Amino acid sequence: MTHFVLVAGAWLGAWAWDEVAAELRAAGDEAHPLTLSGLAEKRDLPAGQRTHVQDVVDEVERLDLREVVLVGHSYSGLPVGQAAERIGDRLRRVVYVDASVPFDGESFLSGWPSDHVRASMAEHHGFWPPLDADGADGQELTDEQIARICSGGTPHPGATLTEPAELKGSAGDLPSTYVKCLLDGDVPPPAVAELLTGENWELVEMNTGHWPMFSRPRELAAVLRASASVR
């Protein structure tokens, strides 16, 4: 039995995985959606990048999970990728769903034009405001799904976006799948493309937008299960 620990991206909590988790469980696997500190039902907890890494590690150890597939969507690829290094032989695979990948010393806001995010956080007391409907346009989402993402989103703790990742090795050292959602750009970022040339990484493409847990939950669950079988 595979244990999937599912971590959604910025603004979102465990609730974002409801449909994917149901598909995984129906297929006989275990799904453990996780809300990170400072978000959703944990919105009152202080959080930085290292807090989020520890959230993931603590969940794996609290449940004493083995054969773990850590799944990080978007922002959450950063804490998931760091946690993967720390859980040792409990790890089966990392799956990055249209996600950021950690590089030692670099933050979520490193390496892309993010001045608008920093300005927004400065205007909102150190938090990144939730997505608005325009930000989800063109991503194969229904109006209902967009409303769900926007209304359910929580202001995202800014320290998690600015604190650098801490890795002893490289994300390329771990068995990993990168899921590229083609409506959000048809190629992975250059640094990820470099990792994909290594023997430990594989690329899977989905013809959908940046939030496949909403737009294609059944297909995403199938991708996750297939990734778990890669050796």
C-alpha positions in Angstrom: 0.0 0.0 0.0 1.3 3.4 -0.9 0.8 6.4 1.4 0.3 9.7 -0.4 1.0 12.9 1.6 -0.7 15.6 -0.4 0.3 19.3 0.1 -1.4 22.0 -1.8 0.1 25.3 -3.0 -0.1 28.8 -1.8 -3.3 29.9 0.0 -4.8 26.4 0.0 -5.3 23.8 2.7 -5.9 20.0 2.8 -9.5 20.6 1.5 -8.1 21.2 -2.0 -7.3 17.5 -2.3 -10.8 16.2 -1.4 -11.5 14.7 -4.9 -8.0 13.4 -5.5 -7.9 11.8 -2.1 -11.2 10.1 -2.7 -9.9 8.6 -6.0 -6.7 7.3 -4.3 -8.6 5.7 -1.5 -11.1 4.1 -3.9 -8.1 2.5 -5.6 -6.9 1.0 -2.3 -4.2 3.5 -1.4 -3.9 5.8 1.6 -4.2 9.5 1.1 -3.1 12.0 3.8 -4.0 15.6 2.7 -2.0 18.1 4.9 -2.7 21.7 5.8 0.5 23.7 6.4 0.8 26.1 9.3 -0.6 29.5 8.8 -3.2 28.3 6.3 -6.9 27.3 6.3 -7.8 25.7 9.7 -4.2 26.4 10.9 -4.3 30.1 9.8 -3.6 31.3 13.4 -0.2 29.5 13.6 3.0 31.5 12.7 4.9 30.0 9.8 8.1 30.3 7.9 9.6 28.1 5.3 11.3 25.8 7.9 8.0 25.6 9.7 6.4 24.1 6.6 9.2 21.7 6.1 8.7 20.5 9.6 5.0 20.2 9.1 5.5 17.6 6.4 8.2 15.7 8.3 6.0 15.7 11.5 3.0 14.3 9.6 5.0 11.4 8.2 6.6 10.6 11.5 3.4 11.1 13.5 1.5 8.6 11.4 4.6 6.3 11.1 4.3 6.2 7.4 6.4 4.0 5.1 6.4 3.8 1.3 5.6 7.5 1.3 4.9 9.5 -1.9 5.2 13.2 -1.0 3.2 15.3 -3.4 3.8 19.1 -3.6 1.7 21.4 -5.7 3.0 24.8 -6.8 4.6 26.6 -3.8 4.5 23.4 -1.7 7.1 21.7 -3.9 9.6 23.7 -1.8 8.8 22.3 1.7 7.9 18.9 0.2 11.3 18.6 -1.6 13.2 19.5 1.6 11.1 17.1 3.7 11.8 14.3 1.3 15.5 14.6 2.1 14.8 14.4 5.8 12.5 11.4 6.0 15.2 9.0 4.7 14.1 5.5 3.8 10.4 6.2 4.5 10.4 7.9 1.1 9.2 6.1 -2.0 9.0 9.1 -4.4 8.5 12.9 -4.7 5.9 14.2 -7.1 6.0 17.9 -8.0 2.7 19.0 -9.5 3.4 22.1 -11.6 5.6 23.0 -8.6 8.6 24.9 -7.4 11.6 22.7 -6.7 14.0 23.5 -3.8 17.5 24.5 -4.4 19.8 25.2 -1.4 19.9 28.9 -0.5 17.0 29.9 -2.8 13.5 31.0 -1.8 10.2 30.7 -3.5 10.6 34.3 -4.8 14.1 33.7 -6.1 14.7 33.5 -9.9 11.5 34.9 -11.3 10.1 38.5 -11.5 8.4 38.6 -8.1 8.6 42.3 -7.2 4.8 42.4 -7.5 4.5 39.7 -4.8 6.8 41.5 -2.5 4.9 44.7 -3.0 1.6 43.0 -2.3 3.0 41.4 0.9 4.2 44.8 2.1 0.7 46.2 1.5 -0.9 43.3 3.4 1.1 43.1 6.7 3.5 40.5 5.4 0.9 38.2 3.8 0.3 37.3 0.1 -3.4 37.8 -0.5 -5.4 34.9 -1.9 -5.9 34.5 -5.7 -8.6 36.4 -7.4 -10.8 35.1 -10.3 -8.6 36.8 -13.0 -5.6 34.8 -11.7 -7.3 31.5 -12.5 -8.5 32.4 -15.9 -7.5 30.1 -18.8 -6.7 27.2 -16.5 -9.6 24.8 -17.4 -11.6 25.7 -14.3 -15.3 26.1 -14.1 -16.7 29.3 -12.5 -17.7 27.2 -9.5 -14.1 25.8 -9.1 -12.6 29.3 -9.4 -15.0 30.6 -6.8 -14.1 27.7 -4.5 -10.4 28.3 -4.8 -10.8 32.1 -4.3 -13.2 31.9 -1.4 -11.4 29.1 0.3 -8.0 30.7 0.0 -6.1 32.0 3.1 -3.6 34.9 3.0 -0.3 33.2 2.6 2.5 33.8 5.3 5.2 35.9 3.6 8.1 34.4 5.5 7.5 31.0 3.8 8.1 32.7 0.5 11.2 34.6 1.4 13.2 32.2 3.6 15.7 30.1 1.6 15.5 26.4 1.2 18.0 24.2 3.1 19.3 21.1 1.4 22.3 18.9 2.2 22.3 17.4 -1.2 20.3 18.1 -4.4 16.6 17.5 -5.2 18.0 15.6 -8.2 19.3 12.9 -5.9 15.8 11.7 -5.0 13.4 9.7 -7.1 11.0 12.3 -8.5 8.2 12.9 -11.0 7.6 16.4 -12.3 4.0 16.9 -13.5 3.9 19.8 -16.1 0.4 21.3 -16.5 0.5 22.5 -20.1 -2.0 25.3 -19.9 0.4 27.0 -17.4 3.3 26.9 -19.8 4.3 24.1 -22.1 7.8 23.4 -20.7 9.3 23.1 -17.1 11.5 25.9 -15.8 15.1 25.6 -17.0 16.4 24.5 -13.6 13.8 21.7 -13.5 14.6 20.8 -17.1 18.2 20.2 -16.0 17.1 17.9 -13.2 14.9 16.0 -15.6 18.1 14.9 -17.5 19.1 12.9 -14.5 18.3 9.2 -14.0 16.2 9.8 -10.9 13.6 12.1 -12.5 10.7 11.6 -14.9 8.4 14.1 -16.7 4.6 13.7 -17.0 2.5 16.1 -18.9 -1.1 16.9 -18.3 -3.2 18.9 -20.7 -4.8 21.1 -18.1 -4.2 24.1 -15.9 -2.2 24.9 -12.8 -4.8 23.4 -10.4 -5.3 19.8 -11.7 -6.7 18.7 -8.3 -9.8 20.7 -9.3 -9.8 20.5 -13.1 -8.7 16.8 -13.5 -8.8 15.1 -10.1 -9.3 11.5 -11.5 -6.5 12.0 -14.1 -4.2 13.4 -11.5 -4.9 10.6 -9.1 -4.0 8.1 -11.9 -0.8 10.0 -12.5 0.1 9.9 -8.8 -0.5 6.1 -8.7 1.5 5.5 -11.8 4.4 7.6 -10.4 4.4 5.5 -7.3 5.1 2.4 -9.4 8.2 3.8 -11.0 11.4 2.2 -9.7 
